Amino acid sequence: MKKKVAIIGVTGAVGQEFVQSLNDHPWFEVTQIAASERSAGKKYIDAIRDDSGIVAWDVGGEIPDYIKDMSVLTIDEINVAELDLIFSAVESQAARDIETKFAKDLPVILYYYWFSYHTKAAV
């Protein structure tokens, strides 16, 4: 049985790398996705469309079918009870608070490692 995972920060370039990497993955099934309030409530394909209607897909290849019609959630709408793992593509200071919150309940795989910016943190 595949592990149920979420991708947070899914609309940015790094989030899109996670989307591509997890497509047809033998161990993981993406069941929830989250991004900013601006993207929340939209289908993924619409969340990455700019104001002129152009789809901003920043990685190579086609957008995987599995995610096109998934609804983008806010961070607060992520249901950790239905997940085994979270992949985080959140950057900036916000990452510290968001990832720490989720790490209380689940493993969180980080792309941006906010702790590395602090000299007393082990990397």
N, C-alpha and C positions, 0 to 999 in steps of 0.2 A: 504494500500500500504506500502510495506517495505521501510525503509530508505536505501539509497545507501551509502555504506561505503567503505573506503580504509583501508588497513593494511599496515603501513610502518614499516620496520625492520622485514619483514615477514619471512625471512629465518632462523633467530635465534631461540633459544629455546622458548623465550617468544612470538615471532611472531607466532611460531607453536601452542602455547597455544591459541592465538587469533583465528587462523585458525580452530582449533578443537572446540572452544567454539562457534564460529559463524556458524558452520555447521548446516544447517536447522533451523536457528534461526527464531523465529516468527516475529521479528521486523526489522532485518537487513539483507541486501543482500550485500555480498562483490563483488564489481564491479571493483576495482583497487587494485593492490598490488605493493609495491615498496621495494627495498633493495639497496645494494651497487652497484657500477658500475660493479663489478665483476659478479654479478648475473643478471644485467639488460639485457634484450633482450632474455633471456632464458625462456622456459616454467618452471613453478614452480618446477615440479618434477626433471628437469635437474639442476635447480639452487641449489637444496639441495643434489645433488649427488656429492660425493667427487671424487678425481682424480682416485681412483681405481674402480669407478663405483658403490660404495655402497651408498645407499640412507641414508642420515643422518636425520632420523626422530626421534626427541628427546622426543616426548610425547607418551603416551599410545594409543593404538588403531591403526586403519588404517588411512592413509592419505585420507581425504575426497575427493571424486571424483570431487566436484565442482571446486577445485583449481588446480588439477594436470596439466591441460593444459593452465591455465591462464598465460599470458605473464607478466614477472616481469619488472616493470618500474624503472627508476631512480626517485629520489625524485622530480627532476625538471619536469618530465613528468606527474606527478599527475595533473589531471584536476579537480580543485576544483569546477568548474561550474557544474560538473556532480555528485557532492557528497553532502551528508547531514551531514556527520560525518567522522572523522578519528580516527582510533585506532593506537596508537604509541607504538612500542616496541623498539624504538631507545634508546640506552644507551650512556653514556659518554657526553662529552662537546658538541658534535655535536647535541645532542637532544635539547639543549636550542635554538639554531638557527633554526633548522628545525621546531620544534613544535611552536615556536613563529611566524614563517612565516605563517604556516597554521592557527594558531589561530586567525589571522586577519580576516579570511573569514569563518571559520567553528569551531564548537566545536571539541576539540581534547581530546580523552580519553588517559591518560598516564598510562603506567605501571611503568616506572622508572620516578620518580618525581625529576627532576634535581634541582628544587627550594629547595628541602629539604636539599640540601647540603650547602645551604647558611643560615647563622644564622639569618639574618634579614628578611627572607621570611616567610610568613604565610603558614602553611601547613594545 
